[in-house]
Amino acid sequence: MKKADIKNLSAGDIQNKLAEVKAELTKLKLAHKISPIENPIQIKDLRKTIARLNTELTTKQQ
């Protein structure tokens, strides 16, 4: 997700999206440990998305 997309979400939507992305990251990590996934950069991108979501959530809660 892009930063502009995240800014338009409400705090509740960010929390829901954060839970979805964390679950997807866990699934990808497990799949990568079993057999290498086609595009391992997806893991890096998901971690960055989680960081963006956490940052925006913190900003909205203040």
C-alpha positions as CSV (number, residue, x, y, z in Angstrom):
1,M,0.0,0.0,0.0
2,K,1.1,3.5,-0.7
3,K,1.3,6.1,2.0
4,A,-1.5,8.2,0.4
5,D,-3.8,5.2,0.5
6,I,-3.1,4.6,4.2
7,K,-3.7,8.3,5.1
8,N,-7.3,8.0,3.8
9,L,-8.1,5.1,6.1
10,S,-9.7,5.5,9.5
11,A,-8.1,4.1,12.6
12,G,-10.4,1.1,12.7
13,D,-9.7,0.4,9.0
14,I,-6.0,0.6,9.6
15,Q,-6.2,-1.9,12.5
16,N,-8.2,-4.3,10.3
17,K,-5.8,-3.9,7.4
18,L,-2.8,-4.4,9.8
19,A,-4.3,-7.7,11.0
20,E,-4.7,-8.9,7.4
21,V,-1.2,-7.9,6.4
22,K,0.3,-9.5,9.5
23,A,-1.5,-12.8,8.7
24,E,-0.4,-12.6,5.1
25,L,3.2,-12.1,6.2
26,T,3.1,-15.1,8.5
27,K,1.7,-17.2,5.7
28,L,4.4,-16.1,3.3
29,K,7.2,-16.7,5.8
30,L,5.9,-20.2,6.4
31,A,5.6,-20.9,2.7
32,H,9.1,-19.6,2.1
33,K,10.6,-21.8,4.8
34,I,9.0,-24.9,3.3
35,S,10.0,-24.2,-0.2
36,P,11.4,-20.9,-1.6
37,I,8.7,-18.6,-2.9
38,E,8.9,-17.1,-6.4
39,N,9.3,-13.5,-5.2
40,P,10.9,-13.2,-1.8
41,I,10.9,-9.4,-2.0
42,Q,7.2,-9.7,-1.1
43,I,8.2,-10.4,2.5
44,K,10.2,-7.2,2.6
45,D,7.4,-5.2,1.1
46,L,4.9,-6.6,3.6
47,R,7.2,-5.7,6.5
48,K,7.4,-2.1,5.1
49,T,3.6,-2.0,4.8
50,I,3.2,-3.1,8.4
51,A,5.6,-0.3,9.5
52,R,3.6,2.3,7.5
53,L,0.3,1.1,9.0
54,N,1.7,1.2,12.5
55,T,3.1,4.7,12.0
56,E,-0.1,6.1,10.7
57,L,-2.1,4.3,13.4
58,T,0.1,5.9,16.1
59,T,-0.3,9.3,14.4
60,K,-4.1,9.0,14.3
61,Q,-4.4,7.9,17.9
62,Q,-2.6,11.0,19.3
